[in-house]
Amino acid sequence: MKTKLGNIIKNNFIYIIMIIAIIAGAVVVALKGFEYSIENIDHQRLEVILDVPYNEDEMDDLIDSVISDKYILRTSSLFKTIVAIDSKEFTDEEITNVLNKINEKYNTNYSLKNLKLSEIIDKYNLSDIENMEDKEVEDAISKIKEEYNLEYTKEELADTESIKVDLTNIKAIDVLDTLKKFIVPLSIAVVLILLFIALRAVKYDKLVFIKDLLKLIITELFLVAVVAIIRIPISSLVITGIVAIGIVELLALNVQNERMIKRNKLKEENE
């Protein structure tokens, strides 16, 4: 009995380890959930128009020196003249530090005043400020200083061409929406491959379909557990990688079963 149990453990050692990891992953998910990449959560995008091309590596080093949280650097224009930085949330201090670094590097003169200008113009209906009475403008400037702690002149509020810094809220890309696009065709493909394997090998192993399906499920759940345990941010790339590994395993199972069929046929011929 002990020998039989020992053989079962020995032959399925890798899968036992995987199952333990799956249980550990389930505990992590229950306690902490998954880690998501920035594009898969609600986040903010800080855009700065430079009007001159920039080097991505240099810009990345510049941003990394002042932003402690995770971020994604994007290029928003063909000629790399607009910097776009995605992060979960920007503080005014971080924005100021980023703009100061950009000012030093590219001889610009950006500040929070540039960033808030568009919002302020909309909020206080200042799009036609040049035709407003002086008292109205003074009242608006006073309210702006009180709410934003920023001082503007009438000329600055009228200079909409200086709006070259923008902060926008970006909605998350739902992971489930990404999965829905290919989950049905992928599921059909997996079932068809498993049916092919089962029909080919059923003569020698009637449970081959169930065994291979369980192996595939365990492998995929193991990969998801690893992602959860070591806190890999879930993204389209990660999901694609997990699916690709599953397809590779299906092909490997097919090759393995073809070899088993071949061995059994040779055994039958020699008997």
N, C-alpha and C positions, 0 to 999 in steps of 0.2 A: 504493500500500500504506500509506504514511504517512498519507495523507489519510483512508483508510478507518479506520485505527486511531484517528486523531484524532477522527473523527466518533463512533466507539464510545465513546471516553472522554468526549467532550462530552455525548453523549446519556445517559450513565449515570454522570455525575460524582457525583451525590448518593449513588448506591448504592456507588460505589467508596469514597467517604469513610466510608460506613456499614460496609463490609466491613473497612476499616482499623481502625475503632473496635471492631468485633467482635473482631478479632485482639488488639487492645490489652486489651480487656475480659477475654478468655480468659487472657491472661498475668497480669492482676491477680488473677483468680479462682484461678489455679493457685498464685500466690505467697501471697496473703493471704486468699482465700476471700471470701464475701459478708459485708457488715455486716448484722446482724439487729436488729430493734427489740427492746425489752426483753421484750415479751410472747412473743417467739419464741426466747428463751433461758431457761435455768433462772435464776431470780432470786428476790429476797426482797421481802416486803411489810411495811412498818412501818405499823401502825395505831395511831392515838391517838384515844381517846374524849374529846371536849371537853365534851359535854353542852350546848353553846351553839352556835348557827349561826356559821359563819365565812365570810369573803369569799374566794373562790377566788383572785383576783388577788393579794390581800394574802398569802395563804398560800403561793402560788407564789413571790412575791418573798422571803418569809421562808426557804423551803426552799432557794431558789437561792443565797442568801447563805452557806449553810453546807455544801452538797453540791456538790462539783466535778464528779462523774460525771453521766452522763445519768440522768434519772429521769422517771417519769410520776406526776402527781398525780391521784388518783381520789377521788371522793366515795362513801363507803360507806353513806350513809344518805339517806333522802328529804329530811330537813330540814337536811342538810349539818352534822351534828354529829360525824361521824367522819371523820378524815383518814386516807387510805391513800396511802402513797408506795411506788411500785415502783422498785427500782433493782437493778443486777446484784448488788451485795453492799454491806452496810452495815458500817462499822467501829464499834466502841464509841464512838470519839471523835465520829463523825458523828451517831450516835444521841443522844449527850449534848448536842451542839451544837443539834440540832433540838429536843430537848425543852426546853433552856434558852431558846431563842427562843420556843417556844410558851408556856412559863411566863411570860415577860416580857409577851407579847402578851395572853394570856387568863387571867392570874392563877391559873394551875394550879401544881401542885407535883410534876411528874413527873420521874423519874430512871431510871437503869439498874436500880435496885432494883425499880421497878414492872414493868419489862420482864422481868426475870429471875424474878420471883416465881412465876409459873405453872410455869415449867420446874423451879425448885427444889422446889416443893411436890410435883410428880410424881416427881422424881428421888429425894427423900429420904422419900417417903411421909408427908408432913406434913399431909395433908388432915384428919386428926383430931388435930391438934397440941394442942388444948385438953385432951384426955384422956390425953396422953402424960406420962410421968414427967419431972421436971425434969432428971434426968441425961441422958435421951435427947434432950431439947430442946437442952441445952447442947452435947452432942456434935455434933448436927446443925448448930447455929449455928457451932461451931468449924470443921467440915468445909467449910461454905459459905464462910466467910471465907478459908480456905486455898485453895479452888478458884476462887472468883469474886472474891476481894478485895473483898467487900461485907459490911457488918455489918448484921444484922437483930436485932430483938428478937422475943420470942415473940409479942407483940401484933401486930407487923407481919406476921409469917408467918401469923398466924391471920386477918388482915384481907383476905380474898379479894375483897372489894368494891372494893379499891383497885387491882385488876388492870385498868387502863384503857389499858395500852400492850402491844402484842403484835408479835412478829416471826415471820413464817412463811416457809417456803420454798415457792415456786410453781414447778410444772413448766412447761416451755416448751410453747407451742402450736406443734405441728409444721406448718411451711409446707406440706409435702406433704399432710398431712391436710386442710388448707384447699383445696388444689388438687383433691384427689380428689373433692370434693363436686360440682364442676361441670365437670371436665375431659372426661368422656365426653359429656354433652349438648352441651358447647361444641364439641368436636371434630366431632360429627355435624352441628351447625349450620354450621360452617365448610365442611365437605366438601359439604354440600347447596348452600350459596351458590356455591361454586366450580364445582360441576357445572352449576348454573343458568347461570352466566356462560359456561362452556365450551359448553354446548348452544346458547346464544344466539349466540355469536360464532365457533363452530367453522368456519362456512362461509368466514369471512374470515381466520381465524387459527387453524390447527390446534393450535398450541402455547400457546394462550391460558391453558389450565388450568395448565400447568407454569410459565409466566411469572408469572402472578398468585400462584401458590403460593410461588414463590421470592421474589417481592417481599414477600409477607406474612411469610415466615420471616425474611428479612433485616431487616425493620422491627422485628419482635419481638425478635430477637437483638440488634439495635442498642440497643433500649431497655434490655434486660437488661445490656448492656455499659456503658451510661451509668450505670445504677444501681450497678454494680460499681466503675467507675472513680472516680466522685465520692463513693462510700461512702454512698449513701442507704440507711438501714436498711430491710431488707425487712420488709414488714408486709402484712396483708390489703388495706389501702388501696392500697399500691404495686402489688400483684399485680392488683387490680381495675382500676387505672388502665392498666396495660400491656395487659390483655385488652380494655378499652374502646377503646383506641387501635387495636388490631387489628381490632375490629369496624367502627370508623369507616373504616379503610383498605379493608376489604372492600366497604363501601358505595360508597366513592369509586372503587374499581376497577370496580364494577358500572356506575356512572354513566359512567365513562370508556369502557368497552366498548360501552355503549348508544350513545354518541355516535359511536364508530367504526363501529358497525353502520349507524347512520343515514346517515353520510357515504358509506359504500360503496353503500348502497341508492340514494341520490340519484345517485351516480356511474353506477351501472348503468342507471338510468332515463334518464339524459341521453345515454348512449352509443347 
